[in-house]
């Protein structure tokens, strides 16, 4: 089968098409014929640094949408022909930039019929990140005020919708050009961070979702009300942030997204009912993975980048 591989760490140019044997599903695993694979910031971070995967060679990709080709021993949830999507093996690389991928069966769920494979492949990592941050970690409740940084980005635009589905009052930061888009997702307030200091515009916040890192964490502490929490998704998190938060009577936690079938079912339910819509910024064929990374690393995309695999 064809896949994207890399023999060394570096820029997008290290990504190349390789030929590799089709994987065989083991016990409790399924073989998925990939129709589309999502592209995420963690992909280019791992490509350049090795990240949690270590040194090259590395096979990138976590998000996948496709069709079950075969099942390993003991799989009772799926059968060949089922259309599925999910985020296999996170935080270990799954290698979804390929024609086929093997996944633990319980890292996938059935794709909602209303979603295309491109839309479904764009959802898992970003939507699960938003879900695990807002619901599992922060326990967002109706009426709470939630500040979401980079609200037009891959995780941010899904977090806005999930927070609204939980009944929160949502404040997002975004460039002025993206304000209509973010409001269309349901945000109650949008702050142009290029012109306005969000620490003065956002007040009495219960939950902050920080997808940016750097000084955004410490600055965001100023927006929180007593007992509020900041969930940091940027790696590595500021080591001193938790101590600063405690000193102010606040909470801070760094979160890494985990493979989670229960969360994927919630995402599938929201997306299947139309309450969660993913914005697709760019769609490219598998062979143009390097270009997808170049586009993503500009930091100027609205929504998600997806690679398609020809049938």
C-alpha positions in Angstrom: 0.0 0.0 0.0 1.0 3.7 -0.3 1.6 5.8 2.7 3.4 8.9 3.8 6.6 8.3 5.6 9.7 10.2 6.7 13.3 9.0 7.3 14.4 12.1 9.2 13.1 14.9 11.2 12.7 18.3 9.6 10.5 20.5 7.5 7.6 19.5 5.3 10.0 18.3 2.6 10.9 15.2 4.6 7.5 13.8 3.9 7.3 11.4 1.0 5.2 8.6 -0.5 6.4 5.2 0.4 5.3 1.6 -0.4 4.8 -0.6 2.7 3.0 -3.8 3.4 -0.7 -3.6 4.2 -1.1 -4.1 7.9 -3.0 -7.1 9.4 -5.4 -6.6 12.3 -4.7 -8.4 15.5 -7.0 -9.4 18.3 -9.6 -6.6 19.0 -8.4 -4.6 16.0 -9.9 -3.6 12.6 -8.3 -2.9 9.3 -9.7 0.4 7.8 -9.4 1.4 4.2 -8.7 5.1 4.6 -10.9 7.5 2.7 -9.7 10.7 4.4 -7.2 11.6 7.1 -7.2 14.8 9.2 -4.2 17.0 9.5 -3.4 18.6 12.9 -0.8 20.8 14.5 0.6 17.8 16.5 1.4 16.3 13.1 3.9 18.9 12.1 5.3 19.1 15.6 6.0 15.4 15.5 7.4 15.7 12.0 9.9 18.3 13.0 10.8 17.2 16.5 9.8 13.6 16.9 7.6 14.7 19.8 6.2 11.8 21.8 7.1 9.4 19.0 10.8 9.7 19.3 13.3 9.8 16.4 12.5 9.0 12.8 11.3 7.0 11.0 7.8 8.1 11.9 4.4 7.5 10.2 2.2 10.5 10.9 -1.6 10.9 11.2 -4.2 10.2 13.9 -7.5 11.3 12.4 -9.2 8.8 10.1 -12.4 8.1 8.3 -12.9 5.1 6.2 -14.4 1.7 5.7 -13.8 -1.4 7.7 -11.9 -3.9 5.4 -11.3 -6.7 7.8 -11.6 -7.5 11.5 -9.3 -9.3 13.9 -10.2 -12.0 16.3 -12.7 -10.9 19.0 -14.1 -7.8 17.3 -17.9 -7.7 17.9 -18.6 -4.0 17.3 -17.9 -3.8 13.5 -18.0 -5.8 10.4 -16.5 -5.3 6.9 -18.2 -2.5 5.1 -19.0 -0.4 8.1 -18.1 3.3 7.7 -16.2 4.4 10.8 -14.1 7.3 12.0 -11.9 8.0 15.0 -8.5 8.8 16.5 -6.5 5.5 16.8 -3.8 5.1 19.4 -3.4 8.7 20.5 -1.0 9.8 21.8 1.1 7.1 20.0 1.3 7.7 16.2 -1.4 5.8 14.3 0.0 6.3 10.7 -3.4 7.4 9.2 -1.6 9.1 6.3 -2.0 5.9 4.3 -4.3 3.7 2.2 -4.9 1.4 5.1 -4.6 1.6 8.9 -5.1 -0.8 11.7 -6.9 0.5 14.8 -8.1 -0.9 18.1 -11.8 -1.4 17.5 -12.8 0.7 20.5 -10.9 3.7 19.2 -13.5 4.1 16.4 -17.2 4.6 16.1 -19.7 4.6 13.3 -19.6 7.6 11.0 -22.9 9.5 10.9 -24.5 9.2 7.5 -24.9 12.9 7.1 -21.1 13.4 7.2 -18.8 12.9 4.3 -15.5 11.1 4.9 -13.7 14.4 4.6 -15.9 16.0 7.3 -15.6 13.0 9.5 -11.8 12.8 9.2 -11.6 16.5 10.2 -13.4 15.9 13.5 -11.8 13.3 15.8 -8.6 14.8 17.4 -9.8 18.4 17.4 -13.4 17.6 18.5 -12.2 15.1 21.2 -9.7 17.7 22.4 -12.5 20.2 22.8 -14.8 17.7 24.4 -12.3 16.3 26.9 -11.2 19.9 27.8 -14.7 21.3 28.2 -16.7 18.3 29.5 -14.3 15.8 31.1 -11.8 18.3 32.6 -13.6 21.6 33.2 -17.2 20.2 33.5 -18.8 23.1 31.8 -22.3 23.8 33.0 -25.2 25.9 31.7 -24.7 29.6 32.4 -21.0 29.5 32.9 -18.8 31.9 30.9 -16.2 30.2 28.7 -13.3 31.9 27.0 -11.9 30.1 23.9 -8.7 31.3 22.4 -8.2 30.9 18.6 -11.9 30.4 18.3 -11.7 30.1 14.5 -9.0 27.4 14.6 -9.3 23.7 14.3 -10.0 23.0 18.0 -11.4 26.4 18.7 -14.3 26.4 16.3 -15.5 23.0 17.6 -15.0 24.1 21.2 -17.3 27.1 20.6 -20.1 24.8 19.4 -19.6 22.2 22.2 -19.6 24.9 24.9 -22.8 26.3 23.4 -24.4 22.8 23.3 -23.6 22.7 27.1 -25.4 25.9 27.7 -22.4 28.2 28.3 -22.0 31.8 27.4 -19.0 31.7 25.0 -16.4 34.4 24.5 -13.9 33.8 21.6 -10.7 35.5 20.5 -10.1 35.8 16.7 -9.0 38.1 14.0 -11.6 40.6 12.8 -11.9 38.8 9.5 -13.1 35.7 11.3 -15.6 37.4 13.7 -18.7 36.6 11.5 -17.6 33.0 11.3 -17.2 32.7 15.0 -20.5 34.3 15.8 -22.1 32.0 13.3 -20.9 29.1 15.4 -22.8 30.5 18.4 -20.2 32.7 20.2 -21.9 35.3 22.3 -18.9 37.7 22.2 -15.8 37.8 19.9 -12.6 39.8 20.8 -10.2 40.9 18.1 -6.9 40.0 19.9 -4.9 42.0 17.4 -6.5 45.3 18.6 -7.9 44.6 22.0 -6.3 43.2 25.2 -8.5 40.2 25.9 -7.6 40.5 29.6 -9.6 43.7 29.8 -12.4 42.6 27.5 -13.1 39.2 29.0 -14.1 39.2 32.6 -15.7 36.9 35.2 -14.7 33.9 33.1 -15.3 30.4 34.6 -13.3 28.3 32.0 -10.5 29.2 29.7 -9.5 26.9 26.8 -5.9 27.9 25.8 -4.9 26.4 22.4 -2.0 28.9 21.9 0.4 28.7 24.9 3.2 31.1 25.5 2.0 34.1 27.6 -1.6 33.3 26.9 -1.9 31.1 30.0 -0.6 33.5 32.5 -2.5 36.4 31.0 -5.7 34.4 30.9 -5.5 34.0 34.7 -6.5 37.6 34.9 -9.9 36.9 33.2 -11.0 34.1 35.6 -13.3 34.5 38.5 -12.4 32.8 41.9 -12.5 29.1 41.5 -12.1 29.3 37.7 -10.0 26.9 35.6 -7.7 27.3 32.6 -7.2 24.1 30.5 -3.9 24.4 28.6 -3.7 22.4 25.3 -0.4 23.8 24.0 2.6 21.6 24.5 4.7 22.2 26.5 2.6 23.9 29.0 4.1 26.7 31.1 5.6 24.9 34.2 4.8 27.8 36.5 1.2 28.3 35.4 -0.3 25.9 37.9 1.6 27.5 40.8 0.5 31.0 39.7 -3.1 29.8 39.5 -3.1 28.2 43.0 -1.7 31.4 44.5 -4.7 33.3 43.0 -7.3 30.7 44.1 -7.7 29.4 40.6 -7.0 26.1 38.8 -4.8 25.3 35.9 -4.2 21.9 34.2 -2.4 20.7 31.1 -4.2 18.1 29.0 -3.2 15.6 26.3 -6.1 14.2 24.3 -6.6 10.5 24.6 -8.3 7.9 22.4 -11.8 7.7 23.7 -14.7 5.8 22.2 -17.3 7.2 24.6 -16.2 10.7 23.6 -16.3 9.8 19.9 -19.9 8.6 20.3 -20.8 12.0 21.8 -19.1 13.8 18.9 -20.8 11.5 16.4 -24.2 12.3 18.1 -23.6 16.0 18.0 -22.4 16.0 14.4 -25.1 13.6 13.3 -27.8 15.9 14.7 -26.3 19.0 13.1 -25.3 20.6 16.4 -21.6 20.3 15.6 -20.3 21.4 12.2 -16.7 21.2 11.1 -15.2 23.9 8.9 -12.9 22.5 6.1 -10.2 25.0 5.1 -8.2 22.8 2.6 -8.6 19.4 1.0 -5.6 17.8 -0.7 -4.7 14.3 -2.0 -2.5 12.1 0.1 0.4 12.8 -2.2 0.4 16.4 -1.2 0.9 15.9 2.6 3.9 18.2 2.5 1.8 21.0 1.1 -0.8 20.4 3.7 1.8 20.9 6.4 3.1 24.0 4.7 -0.4 25.5 4.8 -1.0 24.5 8.3 2.2 25.9 9.7 1.2 29.4 8.5 -1.2 29.5 11.4 -3.8 31.3 9.1 -6.2 28.5 8.4 -9.8 28.6 9.4 -11.0 25.2 10.4 -9.3 22.0 9.3 -7.0 20.5 6.6 -7.8 17.1 5.3 -6.0 14.6 3.1 -8.0 12.3 0.8 -7.1 8.8 -0.3 -8.4 7.7 -3.7 -10.7 4.7 -3.7 
